[in-house]
């Protein structure tokens, strides 16, 4: 069992509402099965992988949540990326609330984005060829052709232990969750 002095890798995720999670999880299960991707929970990463002690991570989450209100997100389109954790995803419109939430939480966690923040909800993780990604993107649009323009509210942030070296994701686990102030 980890003590408070052992550091682990954590991430902060924005969790969609239950109905959207159910819808996305079903889609993700199908894509994962068809394209050999690992299982993970639907989420939008707010703070990427950062090394902290368990106590520090939970305290930073609670502190960060105090200054964040629930916010709306809108899907622009299904897109593909260039690395494992951004294989096929829902690209979200970077509205001011998303950008401010990211900046606020990164500041609380002492995290610096190495690239400009691109809000998204991953649907499939994997090291696929460009052709396979294209097929997965097309399959996504066939399975659910009403994703573009989909809007939903984010009212929960969660702290996950996310060892990025574990590409099976079996070690990933939710540590804490907070409900955001209604907007």
Backbone bond lengths (Angstrom), bond angles and torsions (degrees), N, CA, C in turn:
res aa  C-N    CA-C-N  psi(-1)  N-CA   C-N-CA  omega(-1)  CA-C   N-CA-C  phi
1 X - - - 1.457 - - 1.525 108.81 -
2 X 1.321 116.03 134.40 1.468 120.95 -178.22 1.521 110.01 -70.27
3 X 1.313 115.22 136.34 1.457 118.84 173.65 1.518 107.33 -95.24
4 X 1.314 116.29 172.00 1.467 119.62 -175.47 1.524 112.53 -69.46
5 X 1.334 119.02 -8.45 1.464 119.61 178.63 1.526 112.12 -96.32
6 X 1.342 118.26 -13.22 1.467 120.77 177.05 1.518 109.35 -82.31
7 X 1.326 115.49 128.37 1.459 118.46 179.94 1.525 110.58 -88.38
8 X 1.313 114.50 144.73 1.467 123.19 178.03 1.527 107.21 -130.50
9 X 1.333 115.92 168.70 1.458 120.77 176.70 1.528 108.44 -94.93
10 X 1.326 115.95 128.05 1.464 122.37 -179.16 1.519 110.42 -126.34
11 X 1.334 114.72 157.12 1.464 122.73 172.22 1.520 107.56 -138.49
12 X 1.333 115.70 154.71 1.463 120.81 175.07 1.522 107.33 -108.68
13 X 1.330 115.02 127.12 1.456 121.29 -178.22 1.523 110.40 -116.35
14 X 1.323 116.25 141.55 1.462 122.50 167.62 1.524 105.95 -89.39
15 X 1.321 116.23 128.07 1.462 121.80 -174.09 1.532 109.73 -103.45
16 X 1.336 117.18 123.57 1.471 119.30 177.15 1.531 111.15 -65.70
17 X 1.343 116.84 163.41 1.470 119.60 176.76 1.531 111.15 -63.91
18 X 1.332 116.02 160.56 1.464 122.02 -173.75 1.531 113.51 -52.01
19 X 1.344 116.86 -46.03 1.475 118.51 -176.59 1.526 111.44 -63.85
20 X 1.314 117.33 -37.31 1.472 121.41 178.62 1.532 109.32 -72.36
21 X 1.335 117.20 -40.57 1.476 120.57 176.89 1.524 110.61 -57.98
22 X 1.324 116.78 -44.63 1.464 120.98 -179.83 1.524 110.49 -62.08
23 X 1.314 116.13 -46.24 1.466 121.64 179.46 1.532 111.33 -60.99
24 X 1.338 116.08 -48.29 1.465 120.52 -178.76 1.524 111.47 -69.00
25 X 1.334 117.53 -38.94 1.471 120.85 -178.80 1.527 110.49 -61.71
26 X 1.316 117.09 -39.40 1.458 121.06 178.12 1.532 110.29 -62.85
27 X 1.302 116.22 -45.72 1.466 122.40 177.73 1.535 110.46 -62.44
28 X 1.324 116.66 -44.81 1.462 122.24 -179.31 1.529 111.82 -64.20
29 X 1.334 116.81 -37.90 1.468 120.83 178.27 1.529 110.38 -63.59
30 X 1.323 116.42 -44.37 1.464 120.88 178.75 1.524 110.63 -63.10
31 X 1.335 116.94 -48.62 1.468 120.20 179.77 1.522 111.27 -62.40
32 X 1.336 117.04 -43.25 1.466 121.48 179.68 1.515 111.76 -60.37
33 X 1.323 115.80 -39.53 1.458 120.82 179.27 1.536 110.77 -69.17
34 X 1.312 116.63 -46.03 1.463 120.82 -176.76 1.532 113.28 -72.06
35 X 1.350 117.05 -31.67 1.467 120.59 -174.93 1.531 112.95 -116.94
36 X 1.347 117.32 17.57 1.462 124.21 174.12 1.541 113.19 58.89
37 X 1.313 116.69 44.70 1.464 120.15 178.65 1.509 111.54 -101.73
38 X 1.337 117.69 153.26 1.461 121.12 178.73 1.532 111.78 -73.22
39 X 1.327 115.59 159.34 1.463 121.67 177.91 1.532 109.88 -83.04
40 X 1.335 116.37 137.22 1.470 121.95 172.95 1.523 108.26 -153.08
41 X 1.319 115.57 162.37 1.459 121.56 -177.46 1.533 110.80 -80.81
42 X 1.338 117.47 145.17 1.468 119.97 176.30 1.528 110.37 -61.93
43 X 1.332 116.16 133.23 1.462 120.09 -178.48 1.523 111.13 -166.84
44 X 1.324 115.24 162.20 1.452 123.28 168.86 1.528 105.99 -115.20
45 X 1.322 117.50 119.05 1.465 119.91 179.65 1.524 109.35 -68.83
46 X 1.326 115.45 128.79 1.466 121.62 178.38 1.532 109.47 -102.81
47 X 1.327 116.24 -42.83 1.468 122.36 175.33 1.523 106.56 -126.20
48 X 1.323 116.14 123.63 1.465 121.21 -179.06 1.512 111.74 -72.26
49 X 1.322 115.47 -177.31 1.463 122.43 -174.91 1.526 112.20 -56.26
50 X 1.337 115.28 122.83 1.462 121.99 179.28 1.530 108.79 -139.50
51 X 1.318 115.98 140.54 1.466 121.20 -177.05 1.528 110.40 -89.95
52 X 1.333 115.77 122.12 1.466 122.25 -178.44 1.522 110.03 -147.08
53 X 1.332 115.63 163.72 1.466 118.73 169.84 1.527 107.25 -76.69
54 X 1.333 117.78 155.61 1.471 119.48 -179.88 1.531 113.27 -56.23
55 X 1.332 117.25 -45.58 1.469 120.58 -178.99 1.522 111.35 -62.53
56 X 1.327 116.23 -43.93 1.462 121.17 -179.21 1.525 110.04 -63.48
57 X 1.312 117.42 -42.37 1.465 121.72 -179.13 1.529 111.22 -61.41
58 X 1.335 116.93 -47.03 1.466 121.15 -179.29 1.533 109.97 -65.31
59 X 1.321 117.19 -43.42 1.472 120.50 179.20 1.526 111.66 -62.30
60 X 1.331 116.87 -40.77 1.465 120.75 179.19 1.531 110.76 -66.29
61 X 1.340 117.09 -38.31 1.463 119.66 177.29 1.525 110.10 -62.07
62 X 1.320 116.86 -49.47 1.475 120.44 -178.31 1.523 110.93 -60.15
63 X 1.320 116.26 -43.36 1.463 121.43 179.48 1.531 110.56 -63.88
64 X 1.327 117.27 -44.99 1.465 121.21 -178.92 1.522 111.25 -64.09
65 X 1.343 117.44 -39.97 1.464 121.53 -177.27 1.529 112.51 -64.26
66 X 1.329 116.84 -28.54 1.464 120.39 -179.11 1.524 111.71 -60.16
67 X 1.326 117.28 -28.92 1.462 119.67 -176.58 1.517 114.95 -103.15
68 X 1.341 117.51 14.43 1.463 120.16 -176.36 1.519 110.27 -120.62
69 X 1.335 115.70 132.62 1.461 121.07 174.94 1.524 109.00 -99.86
70 X 1.332 115.20 156.11 1.463 120.53 174.96 1.530 108.14 -54.91
71 X 1.332 115.76 147.94 1.470 119.31 -177.47 1.520 110.89 -144.12
72 X 1.313 114.38 158.59 1.460 122.88 -177.76 1.526 109.50 -94.19
73 X 1.333 116.21 141.29 1.463 121.04 172.80 1.527 108.36 -125.22
74 X 1.328 115.04 150.00 1.462 121.37 178.95 1.517 109.12 -132.22
75 X 1.332 115.56 131.85 1.460 121.66 178.72 1.525 109.15 -77.16
76 X 1.340 115.86 128.17 1.461 120.41 172.98 1.525 109.59 -81.05
77 X 1.357 115.62 -52.86 1.468 119.11 -175.92 1.522 109.87 -171.19
78 X 1.318 115.42 169.05 1.463 122.21 171.28 1.529 106.21 -82.44
79 X 1.328 116.93 130.63 1.461 121.38 -176.16 1.529 110.04 -134.89
80 X 1.325 115.73 167.74 1.464 121.24 175.38 1.517 108.54 -122.13
81 X 1.340 115.28 153.15 1.455 121.09 -178.11 1.511 112.05 -120.42
82 X 1.327 114.58 -169.15 1.461 120.10 -172.85 1.518 114.07 -111.32
83 X 1.345 118.29 -0.14 1.456 117.86 177.38 1.524 112.10 -143.40
84 X 1.320 115.34 168.72 1.465 124.61 -171.37 1.527 113.31 -42.92
85 X 1.343 117.26 -51.63 1.465 120.89 -173.32 1.523 113.77 -82.31
86 X 1.334 117.34 -0.73 1.466 120.85 173.94 1.526 108.75 -133.69
87 X 1.302 116.30 54.58 1.460 121.82 -176.67 1.534 110.23 -75.13
88 X 1.339 116.89 -65.09 1.465 122.71 174.04 1.522 106.36 -131.27
89 X 1.327 116.67 131.37 1.458 119.84 -173.87 1.516 112.02 -152.21
90 X 1.325 115.00 165.60 1.456 122.28 171.71 1.521 106.79 -92.43
91 X 1.317 116.31 114.18 1.463 120.69 176.14 1.522 107.39 -77.21
92 X 1.329 116.22 126.56 1.468 121.14 -178.55 1.519 110.26 -100.27
93 X 1.334 115.34 147.71 1.459 120.21 176.22 1.534 108.11 -67.46
94 X 1.334 118.13 124.15 1.483 120.01 -176.05 1.527 112.08 -78.63
95 X 1.334 117.13 68.31 1.465 120.17 -179.41 1.537 110.55 -67.44
96 X 1.326 117.21 164.38 1.479 120.09 -176.72 1.530 114.00 -56.03
97 X 1.340 118.32 -36.64 1.465 120.37 -178.47 1.533 111.26 -65.46
98 X 1.329 117.76 -40.28 1.469 120.97 178.27 1.518 110.08 -65.07
99 X 1.326 115.81 -47.41 1.468 120.65 -178.05 1.530 110.48 -63.18
100 X 1.333 116.53 -42.49 1.477 120.83 178.87 1.528 111.46 -66.32
101 X 1.329 117.85 -39.58 1.465 121.33 178.47 1.526 110.19 -63.08
102 X 1.320 116.22 -43.91 1.466 120.82 177.38 1.531 110.44 -60.14
103 X 1.313 117.39 -49.76 1.473 121.06 -178.52 1.530 111.11 -62.66
104 X 1.329 116.46 -43.11 1.472 121.54 -179.74 1.528 110.83 -61.49
105 X 1.329 116.23 -49.34 1.465 120.15 -177.35 1.528 111.41 -69.06
106 X 1.321 117.41 -40.99 1.477 120.12 177.52 1.521 110.52 -60.17
107 X 1.318 116.49 -39.35 1.462 121.10 178.17 1.529 110.72 -62.59
108 X 1.331 117.25 -44.77 1.471 121.29 179.14 1.529 112.09 -63.83
109 X 1.324 116.69 -33.98 1.462 121.09 -177.75 1.528 112.67 -91.05
110 X 1.343 117.45 -6.08 1.460 119.93 -177.32 1.518 111.34 67.11
111 X 1.335 116.30 33.94 1.462 122.27 -176.29 1.523 109.37 -104.30
112 X 1.323 115.76 136.18 1.458 121.04 176.61 1.523 108.77 -115.47
113 X 1.328 116.36 124.23 1.463 120.49 176.31 1.520 109.32 -66.93
114 X 1.336 116.47 132.10 1.469 119.90 178.48 1.528 111.15 -81.60
115 X 1.328 116.31 -18.16 1.464 121.82 176.23 1.529 107.45 -134.66
116 X 1.325 118.37 162.02 1.472 118.67 177.71 1.531 110.44 -56.43
117 X 1.327 116.31 141.32 1.464 121.10 -177.86 1.526 110.63 -65.36
118 X 1.323 115.35 128.54 1.458 121.98 178.33 1.528 107.64 -123.91
119 X 1.331 117.56 96.87 1.466 119.18 -177.88 1.528 111.03 -65.72
120 X 1.330 114.70 131.77 1.457 120.59 -178.36 1.526 109.92 -159.03
121 X 1.312 114.94 160.94 1.462 122.13 172.40 1.525 106.06 -119.41
122 X 1.330 116.49 110.27 1.463 119.88 -179.97 1.517 110.49 -68.34
123 X 1.334 114.86 142.14 1.458 121.68 176.40 1.518 111.69 -109.78
124 X 1.347 115.92 -26.85 1.456 121.32 -176.91 1.520 109.25 -149.02
125 X 1.325 115.98 127.80 1.462 121.82 171.38 1.523 106.92 -100.53
126 X 1.319 116.11 142.61 1.451 118.76 176.17 1.510 112.40 167.42
127 X 1.320 114.97 161.68 1.463 122.33 174.47 1.525 106.83 -101.60
128 X 1.308 116.20 79.52 1.460 121.57 -176.98 1.527 110.50 -101.16
129 X 1.332 115.56 156.58 1.462 120.05 173.48 1.534 107.51 -71.31
130 X 1.327 116.50 164.98 1.461 120.07 177.50 1.524 110.99 -58.73
131 X 1.320 116.16 -38.04 1.469 121.06 179.68 1.531 110.59 -65.32
132 X 1.331 117.06 -42.84 1.469 120.92 178.16 1.532 110.92 -64.94
133 X 1.335 116.57 -40.59 1.473 119.92 177.78 1.518 110.90 -61.70
134 X 1.327 116.05 -42.26 1.463 121.43 178.22 1.534 109.99 -59.96
135 X 1.327 116.27 -44.04 1.475 121.01 178.58 1.527 110.56 -63.63
136 X 1.333 116.76 -41.85 1.472 120.81 179.65 1.530 110.32 -65.94
137 X 1.326 116.80 -39.08 1.464 121.34 177.74 1.538 109.69 -63.67
138 X 1.327 116.80 -46.02 1.467 121.31 178.62 1.529 110.30 -62.87
139 X 1.318 116.33 -42.09 1.471 121.10 179.95 1.530 110.43 -62.56
140 X 1.322 116.47 -39.76 1.467 121.37 177.89 1.518 110.41 -58.67
141 X 1.333 116.16 -47.54 1.461 120.20 -178.86 1.525 112.32 -66.80
142 X 1.334 117.50 -28.65 1.467 121.30 176.13 1.531 109.71 -73.07
143 X 1.337 116.71 -44.19 1.465 121.53 -178.10 1.526 112.26 -65.92
144 X 1.335 116.83 -35.94 1.470 121.24 -179.91 1.524 107.80 -148.45
145 X 1.334 116.07 97.05 1.467 119.53 -175.65 1.522 113.63 -89.74
146 X 1.342 116.84 12.66 1.468 119.19 179.67 1.529 111.84 -115.23
147 X 1.332 117.16 23.77 1.470 119.91 -178.71 1.526 112.25 -76.17
148 X 1.327 117.61 -40.79 1.471 120.38 179.34 1.522 109.09 -63.08
149 X 1.327 115.81 127.78 1.459 121.22 -178.23 1.518 114.03 89.19
150 X 1.340 117.51 -8.39 1.468 120.82 178.26 1.534 109.57 -61.82
151 X 1.329 116.62 130.22 1.465 121.93 177.46 1.523 109.47 -120.36
152 X 1.315 115.25 144.10 1.460 120.16 175.63 1.515 109.40 -156.34
153 X 1.333 114.93 161.57 1.456 120.42 -178.00 1.528 111.14 -95.66
154 X 1.317 114.82 138.81 1.467 121.84 171.86 1.526 106.63 -99.16
155 X 1.331 115.96 119.85 1.469 118.87 178.93 1.528 111.70 -127.70
156 X 1.358 116.39 7.54 1.458 119.92 178.66 1.523 110.20 -136.83
157 X 1.327 115.18 138.49 1.462 121.89 169.87 1.522 106.74 -117.00
158 X 1.318 116.11 142.51 1.465 120.32 -178.75 1.523 109.93 -131.86
159 X 1.316 114.43 147.68 1.463 122.56 175.33 1.524 107.00 -99.29
160 X 1.321 116.23 122.90 1.465 121.60 177.95 1.514 110.24 -117.62
161 X 1.314 115.40 141.41 1.459 120.86 169.29 1.524 104.92 -81.80
162 X 1.339 117.15 120.76 1.471 121.09 -172.53 1.527 110.41 -136.34
163 X 1.302 116.05 84.50 1.468 120.05 175.40 1.525 107.25 -71.24
164 X 1.331 116.49 106.11 1.463 120.79 -174.64 1.527 113.04 -69.23
165 X 1.335 117.57 -11.66 1.471 119.73 175.67 1.534 111.14 -78.85
166 X 1.341 116.22 -18.76 1.465 121.63 -179.30 1.528 109.48 -88.93
167 X 1.326 116.35 90.62 1.463 119.90 -177.55 1.528 112.86 -78.35
168 X 1.337 117.70 -4.37 1.466 119.89 171.72 1.535 108.98 -80.77
169 X 1.334 116.27 -21.59 1.469 125.68 -178.11 1.521 113.10 67.67
170 X 1.323 117.65 8.53 1.472 120.67 -177.06 1.531 112.24 -64.83
171 X 1.327 117.65 -25.81 1.471 120.82 179.84 1.534 112.18 -85.31
172 X 1.313 117.81 -9.23 1.465 120.73 -177.67 1.524 109.53 -71.09
173 X 1.328 115.70 134.85 1.462 118.56 179.01 1.513 111.65 -152.98
174 X 1.348 114.54 147.93 1.460 120.23 177.35 1.522 108.20 -75.81
175 X 1.331 115.89 132.53 1.464 122.38 -178.56 1.526 111.12 -104.60
176 X 1.333 116.39 -41.16 1.472 120.44 -177.29 1.523 108.67 -155.91
177 X 1.321 115.13 158.82 1.467 120.45 178.63 1.517 108.56 -143.73
178 X 1.317 116.76 146.61 1.465 119.83 174.31 1.522 109.45 -133.50
179 X 1.320 114.83 148.59 1.456 121.50 177.46 1.519 107.94 -96.29
180 X 1.317 115.25 131.44 1.461 120.55 -177.28 1.524 111.07 -80.24
181 X 1.328 116.15 154.45 1.448 122.22 176.76 1.529 108.93 -61.37
182 X 1.325 118.07 133.52 1.473 118.86 178.06 1.533 110.17 -58.83
183 X 1.302 114.92 148.23 1.465 119.96 -177.54 1.512 110.60 -86.32
